[in-house]
Amino acid sequence: MKTENIKFGDFIKAKRMEKEITLRALADVLKVSPAYLSDIENNRRYPMDNSKIEILIEELRISPEEQEILYDLAGKARNEVSPDLLEYTMDSEVSNYVRAALRKAKKNDATIDDWKKIIEEFDQKGKD
């Protein structure tokens, strides 16, 4: 599934249809009305809260890679940090450093190559 121009609702709808789950059945699992879920799928409402997103992930068997896409789409739709990163950036032991690093990157106009190098360092660290 291409994700360049996809929105949160489009993503959810595509995954639901791929798994052959009816809108009504998924709404029942989420404990929301079918009309509410339809509005989300048609991008007429903001994404649901994080507890319901976690239910979606489980019910639609969304892969870890697609979970990141889903959270990013939710954050973008809400005009905020991706929900899976919010606690890490605001309330964790390292949150002050995370925010400081982001601000320094912003002030220094960090490039894609700069960020790629940082990610590569983390990838190498994870392999040790």
C-alpha positions in Angstrom: 0.0 0.0 0.0 1.5 3.4 -1.0 1.4 5.8 1.9 2.6 9.1 0.4 -0.9 10.7 0.2 -3.0 8.4 2.3 -4.9 9.6 5.3 -5.6 7.8 8.6 -9.2 6.9 7.6 -8.1 5.6 4.2 -5.5 3.4 5.8 -8.0 1.9 8.3 -10.6 1.3 5.7 -8.1 -0.4 3.4 -6.9 -2.7 6.2 -10.4 -3.5 7.3 -11.5 -4.4 3.8 -8.2 -6.4 3.2 -9.1 -8.5 6.3 -12.8 -8.8 5.1 -14.2 -7.3 8.3 -17.4 -5.4 8.0 -17.6 -1.8 9.3 -20.3 -2.8 11.7 -18.3 -5.7 13.1 -15.2 -3.5 13.7 -17.4 -0.8 15.2 -18.8 -3.4 17.7 -15.2 -4.5 18.7 -14.2 -0.8 19.1 -17.5 -0.1 21.0 -18.3 2.8 18.7 -21.2 3.4 16.4 -20.9 2.4 12.8 -21.6 6.0 11.8 -18.7 7.2 13.9 -16.3 4.6 12.4 -17.6 5.5 8.9 -16.8 9.2 9.5 -13.3 8.3 10.6 -12.8 6.0 7.6 -14.0 8.8 5.3 -11.7 11.3 7.0 -14.6 13.4 8.3 -13.4 13.0 12.0 -10.1 13.0 13.7 -8.6 9.6 14.5 -9.9 7.9 17.6 -8.0 7.9 20.9 -4.9 5.7 21.4 -6.7 3.0 23.3 -9.0 2.4 20.3 -6.0 2.6 17.9 -4.4 -0.3 19.9 -7.6 -2.3 19.5 -7.5 -1.6 15.7 -3.9 -2.8 15.6 -4.8 -6.0 17.2 -8.1 -6.6 15.4 -6.7 -5.8 12.0 -3.4 -7.6 12.7 -1.4 -4.6 11.6 2.4 -5.3 11.3 4.9 -3.4 13.4 6.0 -1.5 10.2 2.5 -0.5 9.4 1.8 0.4 13.0 4.4 3.2 12.7 2.6 4.4 9.5 -0.7 4.3 11.4 0.6 6.3 14.3 2.2 8.8 12.0 -1.0 9.2 10.1 -2.9 9.7 13.4 -0.5 12.3 14.5 -0.6 14.1 11.2 -4.4 14.2 11.2 -4.4 15.6 14.8 -1.5 18.0 14.0 0.5 16.6 16.8 3.4 14.2 17.5 2.7 10.6 16.6 0.8 9.1 19.5 3.3 6.3 20.0 6.1 8.9 20.5 4.2 11.4 22.7 5.2 9.9 26.1 8.8 9.4 25.0 9.0 13.1 23.9 7.2 14.6 26.8 7.2 12.3 29.9 10.1 9.9 29.8 13.5 10.0 31.5 15.1 11.2 28.3 12.3 13.6 27.1 14.3 16.8 27.9 17.1 15.5 25.7 14.8 14.4 22.9 13.2 17.8 22.8 16.6 19.6 23.0 17.9 17.5 20.1 14.9 18.2 18.0 15.2 21.9 18.7 19.0 21.9 17.9 18.2 20.1 14.7 15.6 22.6 13.8 17.9 25.6 14.6 20.7 24.1 12.5 18.5 23.2 9.6 19.3 19.5 9.9 19.2 17.8 6.5 17.9 14.4 5.4 21.5 13.2 5.4 22.0 14.4 8.9 19.0 12.5 10.1 20.1 9.4 8.1 23.4 9.4 9.9 21.7 9.6 13.3 19.4 6.7 12.4 22.4 4.7 11.1 24.1 5.2 14.5 21.1 3.9 16.3 20.9 1.0 13.9 24.5 0.1 14.6 24.0 0.5 18.4 21.0 -1.9 18.2 23.1 -4.6 16.5 25.8 -4.7 19.2 
